[in-house]
Amino acid sequence: MSVGGRAGALLASLLCAILWLLLVPTEALAWGPATHVAIGEAVLASLHLLPPTIRSLLERHRLSFLYGSVAADISFAKKYAAAGRHSHHWHIGQEILESSDSEALRAVGMGYLSHLAADTIAHNFFVPRLLLLTSTSQSVGHAYWEHRMDVHLGKRFGGEARRIVLFHDHSEADELFDRVLSRTLFSFQTNRRIFRGMIAFQDDERWQQIFEKILNRSRFDLPVEMRDRYVRLSYDFVMDFLAEGDKARALSLDPIGEQNLKLAKVARREARLEGYVRDPESLEELADQYFALPSGPLLYLPRAPGIEVPGLGRSGTDTDGQPLIA
């Protein structure tokens, strides 16, 4: 590649990084695309645990389900949508499902709602807890921890997200989203272009190398045990939603996590005033007080052996059997 070509590629990567930092943190994307694909693939590997009608639908339309699982984040600047039209409200996901006029689009709608079910764990527990425990700002810290979870699940799922979104025709699903989702700062077509660019960017080798350097210099850790705890509960909540419908545990939680994300900011301020930030044990106790995970056993994972997803299957390794980044 010529010097000019390399400079252009570097500039393009830099512009994507700037967009990612400006847009993604304020969007509360919850789990990143790789994590949503990983959970979606785990669901598809355990369809025998779901009711026959759901199982049959997802068996026939696996790709559509996975696209819905990722594309629920297709809108940016969501807070500028009309009142009550934030794309991560439960009733918006239900509108998408009810507006589906084919089996494939119904699978997209089920994927979209599954995304929201997984987000209830990310936004009410994982991200708020880590924002409290670490000194990262709410904006940068939010994106950092969600992308770090993607990295910890292994490169395969980021590549799979890219293939799902960019290598297949999803025009019918996108038309459905365009009909239901409200305009934000951007038109749907602009949101779609940004979304596809972000998916490609996060699977870009140069960006991965940059983020790996960030991880190597980071003072903060994401232990395997913590990763496993949140991934397992996210999977269980998605399975529970698909199996139980309006009785699902996830429906009692806000997929946006608005209150708990605000609480994390207040609790961090309280921790500074009380001197807890210099006392990790007291800070952990505060996090347990505010952001303890829902109690009770996992209902689905014990009955779903052999899932090839870190945290759900071979705990402690990535999908190639290599140690995770510490």
C-alpha positions in Angstrom: 0.0 0.0 0.0 1.3 3.5 -0.8 2.1 6.1 1.8 -1.1 8.0 0.8 -3.1 4.8 1.0 -1.8 4.0 4.5 -2.5 7.5 5.6 -6.0 7.3 4.3 -6.6 4.0 6.0 -5.2 5.4 9.3 -7.4 8.5 9.0 -10.5 6.3 8.3 -9.7 4.3 11.4 -9.2 7.4 13.5 -12.5 8.9 12.3 -14.3 5.6 13.2 -12.6 5.7 16.6 -13.8 9.2 17.2 -17.3 8.3 16.2 -17.2 5.3 18.4 -16.1 7.3 21.4 -18.6 10.1 20.7 -21.7 8.0 19.9 -21.4 4.6 21.6 -20.8 5.7 25.3 -23.9 7.9 25.4 -25.9 5.2 23.7 -25.7 2.6 26.4 -25.2 -0.2 23.9 -25.1 -2.7 26.8 -23.4 -5.9 25.6 -21.5 -5.3 22.4 -22.2 -7.0 19.1 -19.8 -9.9 19.8 -21.5 -10.6 23.2 -25.0 -10.6 21.7 -23.9 -13.0 18.9 -22.3 -15.3 21.5 -25.5 -15.3 23.6 -27.6 -15.8 20.4 -25.5 -18.7 19.3 -25.9 -20.2 22.7 -29.6 -19.9 22.4 -29.6 -21.6 19.1 -27.5 -24.4 20.6 -30.2 -25.1 23.2 -33.4 -24.8 21.3 -34.6 -28.1 22.8 -35.3 -26.2 26.0 -37.8 -23.8 24.3 -41.5 -24.3 23.5 -42.1 -26.1 20.2 -43.4 -23.1 18.3 -40.4 -20.9 19.2 -38.0 -23.7 18.7 -39.4 -24.5 15.2 -39.3 -20.8 14.2 -35.7 -20.2 15.3 -34.5 -23.5 13.7 -35.8 -22.3 10.3 -34.6 -18.7 10.6 -31.3 -18.7 12.6 -29.7 -15.9 10.7 -32.7 -13.7 11.1 -32.7 -14.3 14.8 -29.0 -13.5 15.1 -29.5 -10.3 13.0 -32.2 -9.1 15.3 -30.0 -9.9 18.3 -27.3 -7.5 17.0 -29.4 -4.9 15.1 -31.3 -3.8 18.1 -28.5 -1.3 18.4 -29.0 0.1 14.9 -30.2 3.5 16.3 -27.8 6.1 17.5 -28.5 9.3 19.6 -31.5 7.4 21.0 -32.1 10.0 23.7 -33.2 12.4 21.0 -36.1 10.1 19.9 -39.6 11.2 20.7 -40.8 10.7 24.2 -41.4 7.0 24.9 -39.8 6.0 21.6 -36.3 5.0 22.8 -35.5 1.9 20.8 -34.7 -0.1 23.9 -38.1 0.2 25.6 -39.8 -3.1 25.9 -42.9 -1.8 24.0 -40.8 -0.8 21.0 -39.4 -4.4 20.7 -42.9 -5.7 21.0 -44.1 -3.4 18.2 -41.4 -4.8 16.0 -42.5 -8.3 16.7 -46.2 -7.5 16.2 -45.4 -5.6 12.9 -43.6 -8.7 11.5 -45.5 -10.1 8.5 -43.4 -13.1 7.8 -41.7 -15.9 9.7 -38.2 -14.5 9.0 -39.2 -11.1 10.3 -40.8 -12.7 13.4 -37.5 -14.3 14.1 -35.9 -10.9 13.8 -38.4 -9.6 16.3 -37.6 -12.4 18.7 -33.9 -11.6 18.3 -34.5 -7.9 19.0 -36.4 -8.7 22.2 -33.8 -11.2 23.2 -31.2 -8.4 22.9 -33.3 -6.3 25.3 -33.5 -9.3 27.8 -29.7 -9.6 27.8 -29.3 -5.9 28.2 -31.2 -5.9 31.4 -28.2 -7.7 33.0 -25.6 -5.5 31.4 -27.3 -2.2 32.2 -28.7 -2.8 35.6 -25.8 -4.8 37.1 -22.6 -5.2 35.0 -21.9 -1.7 33.8 -23.2 0.2 36.9 -21.1 -2.0 39.2 -17.9 -1.5 37.2 -18.6 2.3 36.9 -18.7 2.4 40.7 -15.7 0.2 41.2 -13.4 2.0 38.7 -12.4 5.6 38.2 -13.4 5.7 34.6 -15.9 8.4 33.6 -19.4 7.2 32.9 -19.1 8.0 29.2 -15.8 6.3 28.4 -16.1 3.7 31.1 -19.5 2.5 29.7 -18.1 1.8 26.3 -14.8 0.4 27.7 -16.4 -2.3 29.8 -18.9 -3.4 27.2 -16.2 -3.7 24.5 -13.9 -5.4 27.0 -16.5 -8.1 27.5 -16.6 -8.6 23.7 -12.8 -9.0 23.7 -13.0 -11.5 26.6 -15.4 -13.7 24.7 -12.9 -14.2 21.8 -12.4 -12.8 18.3 -14.6 -15.4 16.7 -17.8 -13.6 17.8 -16.7 -10.2 16.5 -16.0 -11.7 13.2 -19.3 -13.5 13.2 -21.2 -10.3 14.0 -19.5 -8.7 11.0 -20.5 -11.6 8.7 -24.1 -11.6 9.9 -24.5 -7.8 9.4 -22.5 -7.1 6.3 -22.5 -10.3 4.3 -26.2 -10.9 4.0 -29.3 -9.2 2.7 -31.3 -7.8 5.6 -33.3 -5.3 3.6 -36.7 -6.6 4.8 -35.7 -6.4 8.4 -34.2 -2.9 7.9 -37.5 -1.8 6.3 -39.3 -3.1 9.4 -37.0 -1.2 11.7 -37.5 1.9 9.5 -41.3 1.7 9.9 -41.2 1.2 13.7 -38.2 3.0 15.1 -38.5 6.7 15.6 -36.1 9.2 14.1 -33.3 10.3 16.4 -30.8 13.0 15.5 -30.3 10.9 12.3 -32.6 9.4 9.7 -32.8 5.6 9.8 -30.6 5.3 6.7 -27.9 7.4 8.4 -28.2 5.3 11.6 -27.9 2.1 9.4 -24.7 3.4 7.8 -23.2 4.3 11.1 -24.2 0.9 12.6 -22.7 -1.1 9.7 -19.5 1.0 10.0 -19.2 0.4 13.7 -19.7 -3.4 13.2 -16.9 -3.4 10.6 -14.7 -1.1 12.7 -14.9 -3.2 15.9 -13.7 -6.3 13.9 -10.9 -4.3 12.3 -7.5 -5.7 13.1 -5.9 -2.3 13.7 -8.6 -1.4 16.2 -8.1 -4.7 18.0 -4.4 -4.1 18.2 -5.0 -0.6 19.7 -7.5 -1.9 22.2 -5.2 -4.8 23.2 -2.6 -2.2 24.0 -5.1 -0.3 26.1 -5.9 -3.5 28.0 -2.3 -4.3 28.6 -1.9 -0.8 30.2 -5.2 -0.9 32.1 -5.3 -0.8 35.9 -8.6 -2.5 35.9 -9.3 -6.2 35.5 -12.2 -8.3 34.3 -11.7 -11.6 36.0 -12.9 -14.7 34.2 -15.2 -15.5 37.2 -16.9 -12.2 36.8 -17.3 -12.5 33.1 -18.8 -16.0 33.5 -21.3 -14.8 36.1 -22.8 -12.1 33.9 -22.7 -14.0 30.6 -24.5 -17.0 32.3 -27.2 -14.8 33.8 -27.7 -13.0 30.5 -28.1 -16.3 28.6 -30.5 -17.5 31.3 -32.6 -14.4 31.1 -32.8 -14.6 27.3 -33.8 -18.2 27.5 -36.4 -17.4 30.2 -37.8 -14.6 28.1 -38.2 -16.9 25.0 -39.7 -19.7 27.1 -42.0 -17.7 29.5 -43.0 -14.7 27.5 -44.9 -12.2 29.6 -43.9 -14.1 32.8 -40.2 -13.7 32.1 -38.0 -12.3 34.9 -36.4 -9.8 32.5 -39.6 -7.9 32.0 -39.4 -6.5 35.6 -36.2 -4.7 34.6 -35.5 -1.8 32.3 -33.3 -2.7 29.3 -31.9 0.8 29.3 -30.9 0.6 33.0 -31.5 4.4 33.3 -32.0 4.4 37.1 -29.1 2.1 37.9 -26.7 4.0 35.6 -27.6 7.2 37.3 -27.2 5.5 40.7 -23.7 4.4 39.8 -22.7 8.0 39.3 -24.2 9.0 42.6 -22.7 6.1 44.5 -19.2 6.8 43.0 -19.5 10.4 44.3 -20.6 9.0 47.7 -17.6 6.6 47.7 -15.2 9.5 47.1 -16.7 11.5 49.9 -16.5 8.6 52.4 -13.0 7.7 51.3 -14.1 4.3 50.0 -12.2 4.7 46.7 -9.0 4.0 48.7 -10.6 1.0 50.3 -11.3 -1.7 47.7 -13.1 -3.9 50.2 -15.5 -1.2 51.3 -16.1 -0.3 47.6 -17.0 -3.9 46.8 -19.5 -3.9 49.7 -21.1 -0.7 48.3 -21.3 -2.3 44.9 -22.9 -5.4 46.4 -25.4 -3.2 48.2 -26.5 -1.3 45.1 -25.9 -3.7 42.2 -26.3 -7.3 43.5 -27.3 -9.7 40.9 -30.8 -11.3 41.0 -30.9 -14.2 43.3 -32.0 -17.8 42.5 -30.5 -20.6 40.5 -29.8 -20.7 36.8 -32.8 -22.3 35.2 -31.5 -23.2 31.7 -27.8 -23.5 31.6 -27.6 -26.7 33.7 -29.8 -28.3 31.1 -27.8 -27.1 28.1 -24.4 -28.9 28.0 -21.9 -28.4 25.2 -22.4 -24.8 24.4 -19.3 -23.4 22.6 -19.3 -20.0 24.3 -16.8 -18.9 27.0 -18.5 -18.7 30.3 -21.3 -21.1 29.2 -19.1 -23.9 28.0 -15.3 -24.1 28.4 -14.9 -21.6 31.2 -11.6 -19.7 31.3 -10.6 -20.0 27.6 -11.5 -18.2 24.4 -13.1 -20.1 21.5 -9.7 -21.2 20.3 -8.7 -22.7 23.7 -6.2 -19.9 24.4 -6.0 -18.0 27.7 -8.1 -14.9 27.9 -6.4 -11.5 28.2 -6.0 -10.9 32.0 
